[in-house]
Amino acid sequence: MNSSLHIPKRFKEDVEDLAKDLFYLVVETEVNQDLELDLLKDSFFKISEGLECGICETKWSQFKTGLKTLRPILHLDVQAAYNNDPAAKSLREVYLAYPGFYAITMYRISHILWDLDIPILPRMISEYAHSVTGTDIHPGAEIGNSFFIDHATGVVIGETAVIHNNVTIYQGVTLGGIKVEKILKGIKRHPTIMDNVTIYANATILGGDVVIGRNSVIGANVWITESIPEGSLVTYKSDIRITNK
Protein backbone atom coordinates (compact mmCIF):
# COMPACT_ATOMS: atom_id res chain seq x y z
CA MET A 1 0.00 0.00 0.00
CA ASN A 2 1.26 3.50 -0.86
CA SER A 3 1.40 5.39 2.44
CA SER A 4 2.18 8.65 0.58
CA LEU A 5 -1.04 8.61 -1.45
CA HIS A 6 -2.25 12.15 -2.02
CA ILE A 7 -5.60 12.96 -3.59
CA PRO A 8 -6.24 16.63 -4.40
CA LYS A 9 -9.29 18.18 -2.77
CA ARG A 10 -12.51 17.72 -4.75
CA PHE A 11 -10.60 15.67 -7.33
CA LYS A 12 -13.49 13.28 -8.03
CA GLU A 13 -15.78 16.27 -8.53
CA ASP A 14 -13.29 17.76 -11.01
CA VAL A 15 -13.38 14.52 -13.01
CA GLU A 16 -17.18 14.49 -12.92
CA ASP A 17 -17.25 18.07 -14.23
CA LEU A 18 -14.90 17.05 -17.04
CA ALA A 19 -17.14 14.09 -17.90
CA LYS A 20 -20.20 16.35 -18.05
CA ASP A 21 -18.39 18.77 -20.38
CA LEU A 22 -17.21 15.93 -22.59
CA PHE A 23 -20.77 14.64 -22.98
CA TYR A 24 -21.94 17.91 -24.50
CA LEU A 25 -18.75 18.26 -26.51
CA VAL A 26 -19.12 14.97 -28.38
CA VAL A 27 -22.60 15.87 -29.64
CA GLU A 28 -21.51 19.34 -30.81
CA THR A 29 -20.68 20.40 -34.36
CA GLU A 30 -17.05 20.04 -35.41
CA VAL A 31 -16.42 23.81 -35.16
CA ASN A 32 -17.79 24.00 -31.64
CA GLN A 33 -15.82 20.89 -30.67
CA ASP A 34 -12.53 22.61 -31.47
CA LEU A 35 -13.47 25.61 -29.36
CA GLU A 36 -14.64 23.48 -26.45
CA LEU A 37 -11.54 21.26 -26.58
CA ASP A 38 -9.31 24.31 -26.29
CA LEU A 39 -11.23 25.32 -23.17
CA LEU A 40 -11.00 21.83 -21.65
CA LYS A 41 -7.29 21.28 -22.25
CA ASP A 42 -6.15 22.88 -19.00
CA SER A 43 -8.66 20.86 -16.95
CA PHE A 44 -7.56 17.65 -18.67
CA PHE A 45 -3.88 18.24 -17.90
CA LYS A 46 -4.63 19.33 -14.34
CA ILE A 47 -6.46 16.05 -13.76
CA SER A 48 -3.59 14.09 -15.31
CA GLU A 49 -1.23 15.77 -12.83
CA GLY A 50 -3.53 14.75 -9.98
CA LEU A 51 -3.35 11.17 -11.25
CA GLU A 52 0.43 11.44 -11.52
CA CYS A 53 0.28 9.88 -14.98
CA GLY A 54 1.96 12.69 -16.93
CA ILE A 55 -0.29 12.79 -20.00
CA CYS A 56 1.72 14.24 -22.89
CA GLU A 57 0.70 16.48 -25.78
CA THR A 58 0.69 13.46 -28.11
CA LYS A 59 -1.93 11.63 -26.05
CA TRP A 60 -3.99 14.80 -25.72
CA SER A 61 -3.93 15.10 -29.52
CA GLN A 62 -4.91 11.42 -29.90
CA PHE A 63 -7.73 11.87 -27.40
CA LYS A 64 -9.05 14.89 -29.32
CA THR A 65 -8.96 12.94 -32.57
CA GLY A 66 -10.86 10.07 -30.97
CA LEU A 67 -13.52 12.35 -29.54
CA LYS A 68 -14.16 13.84 -32.96
CA THR A 69 -15.06 10.42 -34.34
CA LEU A 70 -17.85 9.87 -31.79
CA ARG A 71 -20.61 12.16 -33.06
CA PRO A 72 -21.74 9.92 -35.99
CA ILE A 73 -21.31 6.79 -33.84
CA LEU A 74 -23.47 8.25 -31.08
CA HIS A 75 -26.09 9.26 -33.63
CA LEU A 76 -26.40 5.57 -34.56
CA ASP A 77 -26.92 4.75 -30.86
CA VAL A 78 -29.61 7.44 -30.63
CA GLN A 79 -31.29 6.18 -33.79
CA ALA A 80 -31.26 2.62 -32.38
CA ALA A 81 -33.01 3.83 -29.23
CA TYR A 82 -35.59 5.77 -31.22
CA ASN A 83 -36.26 2.86 -33.59
CA ASN A 84 -36.58 0.25 -30.85
CA ASP A 85 -38.50 2.13 -28.15
CA PRO A 86 -42.12 3.05 -28.94
CA ALA A 87 -42.01 5.49 -25.99
CA ALA A 88 -39.37 7.63 -27.72
CA LYS A 89 -41.01 10.70 -29.22
CA SER A 90 -37.94 12.25 -30.84
CA LEU A 91 -34.18 11.93 -31.26
CA ARG A 92 -33.75 14.98 -29.03
CA GLU A 93 -35.58 13.16 -26.24
CA VAL A 94 -33.12 10.26 -26.49
CA TYR A 95 -30.12 12.60 -26.39
CA LEU A 96 -31.38 14.46 -23.33
CA ALA A 97 -33.54 12.06 -21.32
CA TYR A 98 -32.37 8.47 -21.85
CA PRO A 99 -30.01 7.16 -19.14
CA GLY A 100 -28.92 4.28 -21.36
CA PHE A 101 -27.68 6.69 -24.01
CA TYR A 102 -25.86 8.75 -21.39
CA ALA A 103 -24.14 5.61 -20.09
CA ILE A 104 -23.16 4.57 -23.63
CA THR A 105 -21.74 8.03 -24.34
CA MET A 106 -19.64 7.98 -21.17
CA TYR A 107 -18.46 4.48 -22.11
CA ARG A 108 -17.40 5.57 -25.59
CA ILE A 109 -15.44 8.51 -24.15
CA SER A 110 -13.78 6.40 -21.47
CA HIS A 111 -12.96 3.67 -24.00
CA ILE A 112 -10.85 6.13 -25.99
CA LEU A 113 -8.87 6.91 -22.83
CA TRP A 114 -8.58 3.17 -22.10
CA ASP A 115 -7.15 2.46 -25.55
CA LEU A 116 -4.57 5.23 -24.95
CA ASP A 117 -3.41 3.43 -21.78
CA ILE A 118 -4.29 6.43 -19.62
CA PRO A 119 -4.63 5.06 -16.07
CA ILE A 120 -7.55 5.52 -13.65
CA LEU A 121 -9.31 8.35 -15.53
CA PRO A 122 -11.38 6.04 -17.80
CA ARG A 123 -12.52 4.07 -14.74
CA MET A 124 -13.43 7.28 -12.90
CA ILE A 125 -15.55 8.46 -15.84
CA SER A 126 -17.29 5.10 -16.15
CA GLU A 127 -17.96 5.02 -12.41
CA TYR A 128 -19.41 8.53 -12.57
CA ALA A 129 -21.81 7.30 -15.27
CA HIS A 130 -22.56 4.25 -13.10
CA SER A 131 -23.54 6.49 -10.19
CA VAL A 132 -25.80 8.62 -12.39
CA THR A 133 -27.49 5.93 -14.51
CA GLY A 134 -27.15 2.66 -12.60
CA THR A 135 -25.35 1.19 -15.63
CA ASP A 136 -21.85 -0.20 -15.09
CA ILE A 137 -19.90 -0.51 -18.37
CA HIS A 138 -16.19 -1.19 -18.01
CA PRO A 139 -14.21 1.08 -20.36
CA GLY A 140 -12.24 -1.93 -21.63
CA ALA A 141 -15.31 -3.58 -23.17
CA GLU A 142 -15.58 -3.61 -26.98
CA ILE A 143 -18.96 -2.33 -28.19
CA GLY A 144 -20.06 -1.93 -31.79
CA ASN A 145 -22.50 0.44 -33.49
CA SER A 146 -26.23 0.98 -32.91
CA PHE A 147 -26.19 -0.13 -29.28
CA PHE A 148 -29.35 0.41 -27.20
CA ILE A 149 -29.78 -0.06 -23.45
CA ASP A 150 -33.44 0.30 -22.47
CA HIS A 151 -34.20 1.57 -18.94
CA ALA A 152 -30.50 1.11 -18.07
CA THR A 153 -30.74 0.41 -14.33
CA GLY A 154 -28.72 -2.55 -13.08
CA VAL A 155 -26.86 -3.33 -16.31
CA VAL A 156 -23.31 -4.69 -15.85
CA ILE A 157 -20.89 -5.15 -18.76
CA GLY A 158 -17.46 -6.54 -17.87
CA GLU A 159 -14.00 -5.53 -19.01
CA THR A 160 -13.48 -8.20 -21.69
CA ALA A 161 -17.05 -8.33 -23.01
CA VAL A 162 -17.42 -7.95 -26.78
CA ILE A 163 -20.71 -6.62 -28.19
CA HIS A 164 -21.16 -6.45 -31.95
CA ASN A 165 -23.61 -4.26 -33.93
CA ASN A 166 -27.35 -3.68 -33.48
CA VAL A 167 -27.57 -5.16 -30.00
CA THR A 168 -30.36 -4.25 -27.55
CA ILE A 169 -30.28 -5.04 -23.85
CA TYR A 170 -32.74 -4.30 -21.08
CA GLN A 171 -32.47 -3.46 -17.40
CA GLY A 172 -30.69 -5.80 -15.02
CA VAL A 173 -28.65 -7.63 -17.68
CA THR A 174 -25.22 -8.90 -16.62
CA LEU A 175 -22.43 -9.78 -19.05
CA GLY A 176 -19.99 -11.12 -16.50
CA GLY A 177 -17.33 -13.62 -15.59
CA ILE A 178 -17.84 -17.00 -13.95
CA LYS A 179 -14.87 -16.50 -11.62
CA VAL A 180 -13.39 -13.38 -10.07
CA GLU A 181 -9.74 -14.16 -9.37
CA LYS A 182 -6.65 -11.99 -9.73
CA ILE A 183 -4.82 -14.69 -11.69
CA LEU A 184 -7.36 -14.21 -14.51
CA LYS A 185 -6.03 -10.72 -15.26
CA GLY A 186 -5.52 -10.33 -19.01
CA ILE A 187 -7.69 -13.34 -19.86
CA LYS A 188 -11.05 -12.97 -21.64
CA ARG A 189 -13.58 -13.55 -18.85
CA HIS A 190 -16.78 -12.05 -20.27
CA PRO A 191 -19.08 -13.15 -23.13
CA THR A 192 -19.27 -12.15 -26.76
CA ILE A 193 -22.60 -10.95 -28.16
CA MET A 194 -22.92 -11.14 -31.96
CA ASP A 195 -24.96 -8.89 -34.30
CA ASN A 196 -28.69 -8.27 -33.96
CA VAL A 197 -29.12 -9.84 -30.52
CA THR A 198 -31.77 -8.78 -28.00
CA ILE A 199 -31.27 -9.58 -24.32
CA TYR A 200 -34.28 -9.03 -22.06
CA ALA A 201 -34.44 -7.94 -18.42
CA ASN A 202 -32.36 -9.62 -15.71
CA ALA A 203 -30.69 -12.13 -18.02
CA THR A 204 -27.23 -13.21 -16.84
CA ILE A 205 -24.60 -14.36 -19.34
CA LEU A 206 -21.27 -15.50 -17.89
CA GLY A 207 -17.96 -16.69 -19.27
CA GLY A 208 -15.24 -15.61 -21.67
CA ASP A 209 -15.81 -18.55 -24.01
CA VAL A 210 -19.56 -17.90 -24.28
CA VAL A 211 -20.80 -16.57 -27.63
CA ILE A 212 -24.41 -15.54 -28.23
CA GLY A 213 -25.05 -16.18 -31.91
CA ARG A 214 -26.33 -13.46 -34.20
CA ASN A 215 -30.08 -12.82 -34.53
CA SER A 216 -30.78 -14.51 -31.20
CA VAL A 217 -33.27 -13.44 -28.52
CA ILE A 218 -32.39 -14.06 -24.87
CA GLY A 219 -35.48 -13.96 -22.69
CA ALA A 220 -35.86 -12.41 -19.27
CA ASN A 221 -34.31 -13.99 -16.16
CA VAL A 222 -32.29 -16.67 -17.96
CA TRP A 223 -28.86 -17.81 -16.72
CA ILE A 224 -26.42 -18.72 -19.51
CA THR A 225 -22.93 -20.21 -19.17
CA GLU A 226 -22.57 -21.84 -22.60
CA SER A 227 -22.66 -20.60 -26.18
CA ILE A 228 -25.97 -20.16 -28.00
CA PRO A 229 -26.30 -20.87 -31.76
CA GLU A 230 -27.36 -18.08 -34.08
CA GLY A 231 -31.07 -17.52 -34.54
CA SER A 232 -31.93 -18.98 -31.12
CA LEU A 233 -34.73 -18.09 -28.73
CA VAL A 234 -33.79 -18.75 -25.10
CA THR A 235 -36.50 -18.50 -22.44
CA TYR A 236 -36.98 -19.26 -18.76
CA LYS A 237 -40.15 -21.07 -17.73
CA SER A 238 -41.46 -19.96 -14.36
CA ASP A 239 -43.46 -22.17 -12.05
CA ILE A 240 -45.62 -19.27 -10.89
CA ARG A 241 -49.33 -20.04 -11.16
CA ILE A 242 -52.28 -17.73 -10.60
CA THR A 243 -55.70 -19.10 -9.74
CA ASN A 244 -58.97 -17.44 -8.84
CA LYS A 245 -60.55 -18.24 -5.51
Helices and strands as residue ranges (DSSP letters): H 11-26, H 30-50, H 57-68, H 70-84, H 91-97, H 99-115, H 121-133, E 136-137, E 142-143, E 148-149, E 156-157, E 162-163, E 168-169, E 174-176, G 182-184, E 192-193, E 198-199, E 204-206, E 211-212, E 217-218, E 223-224, E 233-234
